[in-house]
């Protein structure tokens, strides 16, 4: 399991990663998923890997829904790790 950084939770209305509101942009599936741990319970979840491309930058992230219905977001490790 890779070392993903938990970025936070959202109710699906707004969540920003590097200044980009993910819910206002098209998510491009990378065709992959990986296991992340819910930060409080350490329960494993399989979340999909996405990217968003804007005119100024591209971001990559893992996202999925936790059991309580909230969205969870994780940052993948850099290629250096």
N, CA, C and O atoms as a GROMACS GRO file, in nm:
protein
  324
    1UNK      N    1   0.085  -0.118   0.000
    1UNK     CA    2   0.000   0.000   0.000
    1UNK      C    3   0.089   0.124   0.000
    1UNK      O    4   0.184   0.134   0.078
    2UNK      N    5   0.058   0.217  -0.089
    2UNK     CA    6   0.136   0.340  -0.097
    2UNK      C    7   0.100   0.434   0.017
    2UNK      O    8  -0.003   0.417   0.082
    3UNK      N    9   0.184   0.530   0.039
    3UNK     CA   10   0.163   0.627   0.147
    3UNK      C   11   0.091   0.750   0.094
    3UNK      O   12   0.155   0.848   0.055
    4UNK      N   13  -0.042   0.746   0.093
    4UNK     CA   14  -0.122   0.858   0.046
    4UNK      C   15  -0.145   0.957   0.159
    4UNK      O   16  -0.154   0.918   0.275
    5UNK      N   17  -0.154   1.084   0.125
    5UNK     CA   18  -0.179   1.189   0.222
    5UNK      C   19  -0.327   1.223   0.222
    5UNK      O   20  -0.383   1.259   0.118
    6UNK      N   21  -0.391   1.212   0.338
    6UNK     CA   22  -0.532   1.248   0.350
    6UNK      C   23  -0.546   1.399   0.340
    6UNK      O   24  -0.483   1.473   0.416
    7UNK      N   25  -0.628   1.445   0.246
    7UNK     CA   26  -0.648   1.588   0.226
    7UNK      C   27  -0.772   1.641   0.297
    7UNK      O   28  -0.777   1.757   0.336
    8UNK      N   29  -0.873   1.555   0.314
    8UNK     CA   30  -0.993   1.600   0.384
    8UNK      C   31  -1.119   1.531   0.332
    8UNK      O   32  -1.115   1.444   0.246
    9UNK      N   33  -1.231   1.577   0.390
    9UNK     CA   34  -1.364   1.524   0.357
    9UNK      C   35  -1.450   1.636   0.302
    9UNK      O   36  -1.423   1.755   0.324
   10UNK      N   37  -1.555   1.597   0.231
   10UNK     CA   38  -1.650   1.695   0.180
   10UNK      C   39  -1.788   1.632   0.172
   10UNK      O   40  -1.802   1.511   0.156
   11UNK      N   41  -1.888   1.717   0.184
   11UNK     CA   42  -2.025   1.671   0.167
   11UNK      C   43  -2.066   1.672   0.020
   11UNK      O   44  -2.180   1.640  -0.013
   12UNK      N   45  -1.974   1.707  -0.068
   12UNK     CA   46  -2.001   1.706  -0.211
   12UNK      C   47  -2.036   1.840  -0.270
   12UNK      O   48  -2.063   1.850  -0.390
   13UNK      N   49  -2.035   1.943  -0.188
   13UNK     CA   50  -2.067   2.077  -0.240
   13UNK      C   51  -1.944   2.154  -0.285
   13UNK      O   52  -1.948   2.224  -0.386
   14UNK      N   53  -1.834   2.141  -0.210
   14UNK     CA   54  -1.713   2.214  -0.244
   14UNK      C   55  -1.594   2.147  -0.176
   14UNK      O   56  -1.601   2.108  -0.059
   15UNK      N   57  -1.485   2.136  -0.251
   15UNK     CA   58  -1.359   2.088  -0.194
   15UNK      C   59  -1.248   2.132  -0.288
   15UNK      O   60  -1.252   2.103  -0.407
   16UNK      N   61  -1.148   2.200  -0.234
   16UNK     CA   62  -1.039   2.253  -0.317
   16UNK      C   63  -0.910   2.177  -0.292
   16UNK      O   64  -0.874   2.146  -0.178
   17UNK      N   65  -0.842   2.147  -0.401
   17UNK     CA   66  -0.709   2.089  -0.398
   17UNK      C   67  -0.621   2.182  -0.480
   17UNK      O   68  -0.647   2.206  -0.598
   18UNK      N   69  -0.518   2.234  -0.417
   18UNK     CA   70  -0.427   2.329  -0.483
   18UNK      C   71  -0.504   2.444  -0.548
   18UNK      O   72  -0.469   2.489  -0.657
   19UNK      N   73  -0.608   2.490  -0.482
   19UNK     CA   74  -0.686   2.604  -0.530
   19UNK      C   75  -0.791   2.570  -0.634
   19UNK      O   76  -0.859   2.660  -0.683
   20UNK      N   77  -0.807   2.443  -0.668
   20UNK     CA   78  -0.905   2.402  -0.768
   20UNK      C   79  -1.021   2.333  -0.698
   20UNK      O   80  -1.001   2.235  -0.626
   21UNK      N   81  -1.143   2.385  -0.718
   21UNK     CA   82  -1.262   2.320  -0.662
   21UNK      C   83  -1.293   2.197  -0.747
   21UNK      O   84  -1.334   2.209  -0.862
   22UNK      N   85  -1.272   2.081  -0.689
   22UNK     CA   86  -1.286   1.957  -0.766
   22UNK      C   87  -1.430   1.935  -0.814
   22UNK      O   88  -1.451   1.874  -0.919
   23UNK      N   89  -1.528   1.983  -0.740
   23UNK     CA   90  -1.667   1.961  -0.780
   23UNK      C   91  -1.712   2.056  -0.891
   23UNK      O   92  -1.823   2.041  -0.942
   24UNK      N   93  -1.628   2.152  -0.928
   24UNK     CA   94  -1.660   2.244  -1.037
   24UNK      C   95  -1.584   2.208  -1.165
   24UNK      O   96  -1.588   2.283  -1.262
   25UNK      N   97  -1.515   2.095  -1.165
   25UNK     CA   98  -1.434   2.054  -1.280
   25UNK      C   99  -1.460   1.909  -1.315
   25UNK      O  100  -1.507   1.831  -1.232
   26UNK      N  101  -1.428   1.872  -1.438
   26UNK     CA  102  -1.445   1.735  -1.486
   26UNK      C  103  -1.331   1.648  -1.435
   26UNK      O  104  -1.214   1.680  -1.453
   27UNK      N  105  -1.366   1.538  -1.372
   27UNK     CA  106  -1.268   1.441  -1.324
   27UNK      C  107  -1.238   1.343  -1.436
   27UNK      O  108  -1.329   1.289  -1.498
   28UNK      N  109  -1.112   1.321  -1.464
   28UNK     CA  110  -1.070   1.224  -1.564
   28UNK      C  111  -1.016   1.101  -1.494
   28UNK      O  112  -0.911   1.105  -1.430
   29UNK      N  113  -1.090   0.991  -1.506
   29UNK     CA  114  -1.046   0.866  -1.443
   29UNK      C  115  -0.915   0.821  -1.505
   29UNK      O  116  -0.897   0.828  -1.627
   30UNK      N  117  -0.825   0.774  -1.420
   30UNK     CA  118  -0.697   0.722  -1.466
   30UNK      C  119  -0.702   0.570  -1.484
   30UNK      O  120  -0.601   0.507  -1.516
   31UNK      N  121  -0.820   0.512  -1.463
   31UNK     CA  122  -0.838   0.369  -1.483
   31UNK      C  123  -0.772   0.284  -1.377
   31UNK      O  124  -0.749   0.164  -1.397
   32UNK      N  125  -0.741   0.345  -1.264
   32UNK     CA  126  -0.675   0.272  -1.155
   32UNK      C  127  -0.743   0.305  -1.023
   32UNK      O  128  -0.810   0.407  -1.010
   33UNK      N  129  -0.724   0.218  -0.928
   33UNK     CA  130  -0.767   0.248  -0.792
   33UNK      C  131  -0.662   0.191  -0.697
   33UNK      O  132  -0.578   0.111  -0.736
   34UNK      N  133  -0.670   0.233  -0.573
   34UNK     CA  134  -0.575   0.186  -0.474
   34UNK      C  135  -0.643   0.189  -0.337
   34UNK      O  136  -0.749   0.248  -0.320
   35UNK      N  137  -0.580   0.126  -0.243
   35UNK     CA  138  -0.634   0.117  -0.107
   35UNK      C  139  -0.582   0.235  -0.024
   35UNK      O  140  -0.462   0.263  -0.022
   36UNK      N  141  -0.675   0.302   0.043
   36UNK     CA  142  -0.641   0.409   0.138
   36UNK      C  143  -0.703   0.373   0.272
   36UNK      O  144  -0.797   0.294   0.278
   37UNK      N  145  -0.652   0.431   0.378
   37UNK     CA  146  -0.707   0.408   0.511
   37UNK      C  147  -0.786   0.530   0.556
   37UNK      O  148  -0.736   0.643   0.550
   38UNK      N  149  -0.908   0.508   0.602
   38UNK     CA  150  -0.989   0.617   0.659
   38UNK      C  151  -0.912   0.668   0.781
   38UNK      O  152  -0.871   0.587   0.864
   39UNK      N  153  -0.893   0.799   0.793
   39UNK     CA  154  -0.800   0.850   0.895
   39UNK      C  155  -0.840   0.823   1.040
   39UNK      O  156  -0.753   0.808   1.126
   40UNK      N  157  -0.969   0.817   1.069
   40UNK     CA  158  -1.012   0.797   1.208
   40UNK      C  159  -1.015   0.650   1.248
   40UNK      O  160  -0.964   0.613   1.354
   41UNK      N  161  -1.076   0.566   1.164
   41UNK     CA  162  -1.095   0.426   1.199
   41UNK      C  163  -0.986   0.334   1.143
   41UNK      O  164  -0.974   0.219   1.185
   42UNK      N  165  -0.907   0.386   1.048
   42UNK     CA  166  -0.804   0.308   0.978
   42UNK      C  167  -0.864   0.196   0.894
   42UNK      O  168  -0.794   0.103   0.855
   43UNK      N  169  -0.994   0.203   0.866
   43UNK     CA  170  -1.061   0.105   0.781
   43UNK      C  171  -1.015   0.126   0.637
   43UNK      O  172  -1.010   0.240   0.591
   44UNK      N  173  -0.983   0.019   0.565
   44UNK     CA  174  -0.938   0.033   0.426
   44UNK      C  175  -1.056   0.057   0.331
   44UNK      O  176  -1.164   0.000   0.347
   45UNK      N  177  -1.031   0.142   0.232
   45UNK     CA  178  -1.127   0.170   0.126
   45UNK      C  179  -1.053   0.166  -0.007
   45UNK      O  180  -0.936   0.203  -0.014
   46UNK      N  181  -1.121   0.123  -0.111
   46UNK     CA  182  -1.065   0.127  -0.245
   46UNK      C  183  -1.117   0.252  -0.315
   46UNK      O  184  -1.237   0.263  -0.343
   47UNK      N  185  -1.028   0.347  -0.342
   47UNK     CA  186  -1.064   0.473  -0.405
   47UNK      C  187  -1.001   0.481  -0.543
   47UNK      O  188  -0.892   0.428  -0.566
   48UNK      N  189  -1.070   0.548  -0.634
   48UNK     CA  190  -1.022   0.564  -0.771
   48UNK      C  191  -0.925   0.682  -0.782
   48UNK      O  192  -0.929   0.776  -0.703
   49UNK      N  193  -0.839   0.674  -0.882
   49UNK     CA  194  -0.742   0.780  -0.908
   49UNK      C  195  -0.794   0.865  -1.024
   49UNK      O  196  -0.834   0.813  -1.128
   50UNK      N  197  -0.791   0.996  -1.003
   50UNK     CA  198  -0.842   1.092  -1.101
   50UNK      C  199  -0.740   1.201  -1.126
   50UNK      O  200  -0.644   1.218  -1.050
   51UNK      N  201  -0.762   1.275  -1.235
   51UNK     CA  202  -0.687   1.398  -1.255
   51UNK      C  203  -0.783   1.502  -1.309
   51UNK      O  204  -0.885   1.470  -1.372
   52UNK      N  205  -0.749   1.627  -1.284
   52UNK     CA  206  -0.822   1.742  -1.337
   52UNK      C  207  -0.718   1.828  -1.406
   52UNK      O  208  -0.613   1.859  -1.351
   53UNK      N  209  -0.750   1.867  -1.529
   53UNK     CA  210  -0.663   1.957  -1.605
   53UNK      C  211  -0.735   2.090  -1.624
   53UNK      O  212  -0.846   2.094  -1.676
   54UNK      N  213  -0.670   2.197  -1.581
   54UNK     CA  214  -0.722   2.331  -1.607
   54UNK      C  215  -0.622   2.402  -1.698
   54UNK      O  216  -0.518   2.346  -1.732
   55UNK      N  217  -0.653   2.523  -1.736
   55UNK     CA  218  -0.561   2.597  -1.823
   55UNK      C  219  -0.429   2.628  -1.754
   55UNK      O  220  -0.328   2.652  -1.820
   56UNK      N  221  -0.430   2.629  -1.620
   56UNK     CA  222  -0.308   2.667  -1.548
   56UNK      C  223  -0.235   2.551  -1.480
   56UNK      O  224  -0.116   2.563  -1.451
   57UNK      N  225  -0.303   2.439  -1.454
   57UNK     CA  226  -0.234   2.328  -1.386
   57UNK      C  227  -0.312   2.198  -1.398
   57UNK      O  228  -0.429   2.197  -1.437
   58UNK      N  229  -0.244   2.090  -1.364
   58UNK     CA  230  -0.304   1.957  -1.359
   58UNK      C  231  -0.284   1.903  -1.218
   58UNK      O  232  -0.174   1.911  -1.164
   59UNK      N  233  -0.390   1.848  -1.160
   59UNK     CA  234  -0.379   1.786  -1.028
   59UNK      C  235  -0.422   1.640  -1.038
   59UNK      O  236  -0.506   1.604  -1.120
   60UNK      N  237  -0.363   1.556  -0.954
   60UNK     CA  238  -0.400   1.415  -0.942
   60UNK      C  239  -0.442   1.390  -0.799
   60UNK      O  240  -0.387   1.448  -0.706
   61UNK      N  241  -0.541   1.302  -0.783
   61UNK     CA  242  -0.592   1.273  -0.649
   61UNK      C  243  -0.668   1.141  -0.651
   61UNK      O  244  -0.708   1.092  -0.756
   62UNK      N  245  -0.686   1.085  -0.533
   62UNK     CA  246  -0.773   0.970  -0.514
   62UNK      C  247  -0.899   1.020  -0.446
   62UNK      O  248  -0.893   1.107  -0.359
   63UNK      N  249  -1.013   0.966  -0.486
   63UNK     CA  250  -1.139   1.009  -0.425
   63UNK      C  251  -1.236   0.892  -0.420
   63UNK      O  252  -1.232   0.801  -0.503
   64UNK      N  253  -1.322   0.898  -0.321
   64UNK     CA  254  -1.427   0.799  -0.306
   64UNK      C  255  -1.513   0.837  -0.188
   64UNK      O  256  -1.485   0.934  -0.117
   65UNK      N  257  -1.618   0.758  -0.168
   65UNK     CA  258  -1.710   0.786  -0.057
   65UNK      C  259  -1.684   0.692   0.059
   65UNK      O  260  -1.665   0.571   0.042
   66UNK      N  261  -1.685   0.751   0.179
   66UNK     CA  262  -1.676   0.673   0.301
   66UNK      C  263  -1.814   0.620   0.337
   66UNK      O  264  -1.915   0.658   0.276
   67UNK      N  265  -1.819   0.533   0.433
   67UNK     CA  266  -1.944   0.472   0.475
   67UNK      C  267  -2.049   0.575   0.517
   67UNK      O  268  -2.168   0.552   0.498
   68UNK      N  269  -2.005   0.689   0.574
   68UNK     CA  270  -2.100   0.792   0.618
   68UNK      C  271  -2.152   0.878   0.503
   68UNK      O  272  -2.230   0.970   0.525
   69UNK      N  273  -2.108   0.849   0.379
   69UNK     CA  274  -2.155   0.923   0.263
   69UNK      C  275  -2.070   1.043   0.226
   69UNK      O  276  -2.091   1.105   0.121
   70UNK      N  277  -1.972   1.077   0.310
   70UNK     CA  278  -1.886   1.191   0.277
   70UNK      C  279  -1.780   1.146   0.176
   70UNK      O  280  -1.739   1.030   0.173
   71UNK      N  281  -1.737   1.242   0.095
   71UNK     CA  282  -1.628   1.217   0.001
   71UNK      C  283  -1.496   1.230   0.076
   71UNK      O  284  -1.479   1.319   0.159
   72UNK      N  285  -1.404   1.141   0.046
   72UNK     CA  286  -1.268   1.149   0.099
   72UNK      C  287  -1.171   1.175  -0.014
   72UNK      O  288  -1.187   1.123  -0.125
   73UNK      N  289  -1.071   1.256   0.013
   73UNK     CA  290  -0.971   1.292  -0.088
   73UNK      C  291  -0.831   1.268  -0.035
   73UNK      O  292  -0.800   1.299   0.080
   74UNK      N  293  -0.748   1.211  -0.121
   74UNK     CA  294  -0.610   1.178  -0.086
   74UNK      C  295  -0.518   1.224  -0.198
   74UNK      O  296  -0.555   1.224  -0.315
   75UNK      N  297  -0.398   1.264  -0.160
   75UNK     CA  298  -0.296   1.303  -0.256
   75UNK      C  299  -0.201   1.186  -0.274
   75UNK      O  300  -0.153   1.128  -0.176
   76UNK      N  301  -0.174   1.150  -0.399
   76UNK     CA  302  -0.078   1.041  -0.420
   76UNK      C  303   0.063   1.085  -0.383
   76UNK      O  304   0.094   1.204  -0.386
   77UNK      N  305   0.149   0.990  -0.349
   77UNK     CA  306   0.288   1.026  -0.319
   77UNK      C  307   0.357   1.078  -0.445
   77UNK      O  308   0.319   1.043  -0.556
   78UNK      N  309   0.457   1.162  -0.425
   78UNK     CA  310   0.532   1.210  -0.540
   78UNK      C  311   0.612   1.095  -0.598
   78UNK      O  312   0.631   0.992  -0.533
   79UNK      N  313   0.657   1.112  -0.720
   79UNK     CA  314   0.735   1.006  -0.786
   79UNK      C  315   0.866   0.979  -0.714
   79UNK      O  316   0.929   0.875  -0.736
   80UNK      N  317   0.908   1.072  -0.628
   80UNK     CA  318   1.035   1.056  -0.554
   80UNK      C  319   1.022   0.956  -0.442
   80UNK      O  320   1.123   0.901  -0.397
   81UNK      N  321   0.898   0.931  -0.394
   81UNK     CA  322   0.879   0.845  -0.277
   81UNK      C  323   0.876   0.699  -0.316
   81UNK      O  324   0.860   0.612  -0.230
   0.00000   0.00000   0.00000
